[in-house]
Structures are given as C-alpha cells and as structure tokens.
Amino acid sequence: MKLLVVGGGGREHAVIKKLRENPSVTEIFALPGNGGIAHDATCVDIAATDVAKIAAFAAENGVDYAVVTPDDPLVLGCVDALEAKGIPCFGPRKNAAIIEGSKVFSKNLMKKYGIPTADYAVFDAPKAALDYLATAPIPTVVKADGLALGKGVVVAMTREEAEDAVRSIMQDKKFGASGNQIVIEEFLSGPEVSVLSFTDGHTVVPMVSSMDHKRAGDNDTGLNTGGMGTIAPNPYYTEEIAAECMEKIFLPTIHAMNAEGRPFKGCLYFGLMLTKDGPKVIEYNCRFGDPETQVVLPLLESDLLTVMQAVTDERLADCAVRFAKKHACCVVMASAGYPASYEKGFEITIPEALRDSVFVAGAKQKGGALVTSGGRVLGVCAVADSLKEAIGAAYEKVGHIRFDNAYYRRDIGAKALQAEEQ
C-alpha cells in the first residue's frame, strides 16, 4: 500500500513511524515532511495547506490511503479534496473540522447540547468586548475564534491583560481574520487532561490520556509554547472520571455533531479541565495533538493503519484497539529563545541507537547533515513500566543528543509524579 501523510512536524513523524509497522505498507509520502521524517518516508515539497496540489499528487502517484493530521488543511477541506479523487482518508471533512476551526461554533455547540464547559460570551466588535470586560470576573480567558497556530488563547490574570488581548486580537489583527470574533470565557481551575480519541461518527474509542507542559520554563514559567513535553497516562484521569467523560462529553459531542449534519470521523481531541464541579471541555481539536501523539502512539499495541481504516469505513466498533499498560514520557528539545526569537542551522547529532525513539519536528537536511530549522526541534521519548522510569529514560536519551543552543525543560512529568504519590 502507498500511504500519504499530510504535515511536517513531530506529530507526523510519530504517525509515520507507527504506520510503517504494518507490513502491507510499501511507501509513505510525507507532504511536506522534514529532514528527520525523510529517514522514514519520501518527503515531497508541497505545503500542507496546498489542498489542490496534495489531492493532485495523491491521484497521480497511486496513493491508496491518506492521513491528514494538521488543523489548517483539515479546516481547508483537504479530506474532501482527496475523497473527491477517490482516495480514502483518515481525518474529518471540512464541515466537521469546524469544531476546532471556530471556537464560537464549538462553544455554541456545547451550550446547545448541554456539554459541560466554561461560561462564555461572544463578541464581533472590540468596543462591546471591552465594555463587557469592565465588569467581568477576573481572571478570564480571551480566545480568537479561528486557528492561530495554538497561540490564540490568552489567560488574563488582570483586567489590563484581558483588555490588551482584545485589542491585540481584534484591533491589531494579530491573527488576521481569525480574530474577527472572540470568545471571552470563565476562568476554570483544576488539573488539565488531554484525551485523543478515535471515532467513526458512531463509536468513540479514547486513547491513553496525557499531560502536556505548555510553558517554556521549569515549574510552568515563561511564555506559552506549542508544548515542551508530555507524559502518559495522566494520573489525574481515573477510571471514574473516564466513565463520566464518556457519558457527559465524548458521546454527547459525537451525537451533537451528527445532529448538526456534521458527522466527525478521525481523531477528536478533548482538552479537559477537571474542576471541582466535574470535568469540563476547554477546547476541541479536530486532529492528533502535538506533542501528545508522541507519547500516546508508542503505547498503542494495535496496528494504527488497521484502526484508521476501521474509522474511515465506520466499523470501529468491530476493531480491537489496545494500549500497553505502561508509561511514556516525551521531552521536547527546542532552540534556545523559543517561542520568541531563536537561531537556526545548527547540526544535530542523534546516535543511531536512539533514532526509533526520537521524533523530529523542526529540522532539515543540509549538505548531508540534519540541522535545526524550527523552535521545537526534537521530541525524545521513552516507554517504561513506571512513570518514574519513563521520565528517567527520556532524560537519559536527551543527554546523548547534541546541537548548539539546545534547550529543554528539566521537570517534564514532575507534577504527574507528585499526583501519583498523593
């Protein structure tokens, strides 16, 4: 089988490595891929957002199955375009990807169908938003409606921060048209949990829960990033909470999307907050999370391609999806200065013995060498019988990888270890 994977980050590298385990796979095209993915797939220089070119390439090259992973191409209708060429896909169609593409849509969906989430208000003009903030409870959360590279959410601890966020998003157009509308949301507190799930529009199969670490610095200090590391499973996510989420959040969301004429098939990501009033949805993503995928997929014992095809064919209920009863840790090695300014072009040295457990996010080939080309450069992962062992093994591997200006947090999983001990 010839496969095509749209995207070019660490998440895509993790997906590709897992897909390669299926013996029927003869070739994987990565569009555009990156310098590290080139070790495991054939990279093709077509942007993930160039939907027409992606569909044409797939048809011309006899692709048998496609996996669309990033949010932008999903929201742009990449799955629709590939299906129009007769190519089966894993990923939601455009009308379902709106669950991530518009926060206004997703909040209104949850309100309409009684899915627990934070209270909120929607605004399409800055003056009305600023007037609302004059008396709104603080802290609060300000969100751009559309996609914003994961940076469209501001947790404002003061009224001034909230007002600045509104002006930046709506007046200065920091995120372009994505900020034409905003959501101002009630501030929630409690442990955060990420739950990726397979769904074919009828059945929901949650994957192993995970915990992301978004701040750049140790002890959750510094700027918000796309994620500096993850662990799985999340110790706060008990069997009782999982059952409650299935009953009150997961299945109701799938039923709501069906009722709206927007059936969701693919990976639906639930970003949850475990509040004193029970679990609530912080956000939906219409795809695998990054870097959560890098700890979840290594724990998947079932064949990924088989599961994905069951999703596409709407027979997930008949497909066995098994995860190892182990623990995983991923430490992101970034370029110093990320997510602000940082230098690129430094050669990366990865021992051959570690290649299988390193997911490359921001690197390219230059003169036969792998060099840094992004903020988040590598995800270094380990799987073990205990969380403590997985964390230790991941950091031990980090110690053998070299590139100038490398930076990483040194406390990935520390909070999870504390939670285990409670």
Secondary structure, 3 states (H helix, E strand, C coil): CEEEEEECCHHHHHHHHHHCCCCCCCEEEEEECCCCHHHCCEECCCCCCCHHHHHHHHHHCCCCEEEECCHHHHHHCHHHHHHHCCCCEECCCHHHHHHHHCHHHHHHHHHHHCCCECCEEEECCHHHHHHHHCCCCCCEEEEECCCCCCCCEEEECCHHHHHHHHHHHHHCCCCHHHHCCEEEEECCCCCEEEEEEEECCCCEEECCCEEECCEEEHHHEEEECCCCEEEECCCCCCHHHHHHHHHHHHHHHHHHHHHCCCCCCEEEEEEEEEECCEEEEEEEECCCCCCCHHHHHHHECCCHHHHHHHHHCCCHHHCCCCECCCEEEEEEEEECCCCCCCCCCCECECCHHHHHHEEECCEEEECCEEEECCCEEEEEEEEECCHHHHHHHHHHHHCCCECCCEECCCCCCHHHHHHHHC
